[in-house]
Amino acid sequence: MKKVALKSTTDVTAVIIDLLIPYKSQVHTMTADNGREFSLHEKIAKSLDVQIPFAHPYSVMGIREK
């Protein structure tokens, strides 16, 4: 694990790539929230050759209505 000094886009992107590059062949997808720190998601996706769908924070999928 690495701690990100600042929650900046460039720092978060660099740490994600550094931590996951050794597992590149095993990582197929990543899910990110809609925070600004993931604005360079295309760089992460290209570096790791993964798809990055975004979470939908107000989605009620899986919750059954009564």
N, C-alpha and C positions, 0 to 999 in steps of 0.2 A: 504494500500500500504506500501511496505517496500522498502527502498533504499539499494541497494547492495553496500557495502563498496568498495570491489574490484571486478572487472569483472572476477574473477577466476572461474574455473570450480566448485570447491567445494562450494564457496559462492553462486553462481547462483543456483546450484542444491538444496542447503539447503533452500534458500528463496522460490523457486518454490514449493517445497514439503510443506513447512510450510504454505504458503498462500493457497494452493489448497487442502490440506488434509481435511479441514472441508467440502469441496464440492465434496469429492471423488465419491459419488454416482451419482453426476450430470455431472462429467467430463468424457467424453468418448474418446476424441482425443485431441491432442495438435499438433500444427505445429511449428517446429523450423527452424531457418535458419541454415546455415552451419558453424556457428562460433564455435571456440574452446570452448567457455563457455558451449556449449551443448554436450560436449563429454561424459558426464555421463548420457546421455539420457536414457540408459537402467535402471539405478537406479531410475530415475523419473518414467519411465513407470511401473516398478515393484512396486514401493511404492504407486502409484496412480491407478494401474491397468488400464492403458490407452495405446493406440497406438500412436506413435509419428512418423508420416511421415515427411520427410524433404522437404522444399520448393526447387524448381528448379529456381535459380535466372535468368537464361537466357531463360526461357520458354516463349513462345509467345501464350500460350493457351488463348483463348478468344479474341485474337486480330485478326480481319478479315483483310485479304489482299485486297488491292484495285486493 
